Amino acid sequence: MGKSRLESYESILRVLIRKPLTVDSIAYEINMDCIILRQRLDFLIKNSLVEETTYKNKKFYAATKRGASVYKTLNLTKRLKKLETSIRIIDEALQAIPNLSEYVEGKKKRNRKNENY
């Protein structure tokens, strides 16, 4: 299954934050077809997240300040979701511990009753 558009935009911004790149370099870095990449870049340029500059007859693309801010926000949101999942797992484990100790205590009491036979 391929990446969603949002994931594609995030990947493009991630590589462009480091340094300006050409379409071919971006495509190689994020493993994306150049035609699809060009469409994604057009959207990012239209929304002022990426800027296009020409240097020595080559077009380079770089993330704008706005693009860097959007990338950082997306990245933070992703980390918070992972943290939320981890907290939920830990919470479930902590709720299971009292139940487990009650189960063990009950088992010990039953074993003592059987010792009389």
Contacts in CASP RR format, 6 or more apart in sequence:
PFRMAT RR
TARGET T0000
AUTHOR 0000-0000-0000
METHOD contacts of the structure
MODEL  1
MGKSRLESYESILRVLIRKPLTVDSIAYEINMDCIILRQRLDFLIKNSLV
EETTYKNKKFYAATKRGASVYKTLNLTKRLKKLETSIRIIDEALQAIPNL
SEYVEGKKKRNRKNENY
3 11 0 8 1.000
3 32 0 8 1.000
5 40 0 8 1.000
6 74 0 8 1.000
8 30 0 8 1.000
8 32 0 8 1.000
8 36 0 8 1.000
8 40 0 8 1.000
9 40 0 8 1.000
9 43 0 8 1.000
9 44 0 8 1.000
9 49 0 8 1.000
10 71 0 8 1.000
10 74 0 8 1.000
10 75 0 8 1.000
11 30 0 8 1.000
11 32 0 8 1.000
12 26 0 8 1.000
12 30 0 8 1.000
12 37 0 8 1.000
12 40 0 8 1.000
12 41 0 8 1.000
12 44 0 8 1.000
12 50 0 8 1.000
13 44 0 8 1.000
13 49 0 8 1.000
13 50 0 8 1.000
13 63 0 8 1.000
13 67 0 8 1.000
13 68 0 8 1.000
13 70 0 8 1.000
13 71 0 8 1.000
13 74 0 8 1.000
14 30 0 8 1.000
14 71 0 8 1.000
15 21 0 8 1.000
15 26 0 8 1.000
15 29 0 8 1.000
15 30 0 8 1.000
16 26 0 8 1.000
16 50 0 8 1.000
16 61 0 8 1.000
16 62 0 8 1.000
16 63 0 8 1.000
17 63 0 8 1.000
17 67 0 8 1.000
17 68 0 8 1.000
17 71 0 8 1.000
19 62 0 8 1.000
20 53 0 8 1.000
20 60 0 8 1.000
20 61 0 8 1.000
20 62 0 8 1.000
21 29 0 8 1.000
21 60 0 8 1.000
21 61 0 8 1.000
21 62 0 8 1.000
22 58 0 8 1.000
22 59 0 8 1.000
22 60 0 8 1.000
22 61 0 8 1.000
23 34 0 8 1.000
23 37 0 8 1.000
23 38 0 8 1.000
23 41 0 8 1.000
23 59 0 8 1.000
23 61 0 8 1.000
24 34 0 8 1.000
26 32 0 8 1.000
26 37 0 8 1.000
26 41 0 8 1.000
26 61 0 8 1.000
27 33 0 8 1.000
27 34 0 8 1.000
27 37 0 8 1.000
30 37 0 8 1.000
32 40 0 8 1.000
41 50 0 8 1.000
41 52 0 8 1.000
41 61 0 8 1.000
44 50 0 8 1.000
44 67 0 8 1.000
45 51 0 8 1.000
45 52 0 8 1.000
45 61 0 8 1.000
48 64 0 8 1.000
48 66 0 8 1.000
48 67 0 8 1.000
49 63 0 8 1.000
49 64 0 8 1.000
49 66 0 8 1.000
49 67 0 8 1.000
49 70 0 8 1.000
50 61 0 8 1.000
50 62 0 8 1.000
50 63 0 8 1.000
50 64 0 8 1.000
50 67 0 8 1.000
51 61 0 8 1.000
51 62 0 8 1.000
51 64 0 8 1.000
52 59 0 8 1.000
52 60 0 8 1.000
52 61 0 8 1.000
53 59 0 8 1.000
53 60 0 8 1.000
53 61 0 8 1.000
53 62 0 8 1.000
54 60 0 8 1.000
63 71 0 8 1.000
END
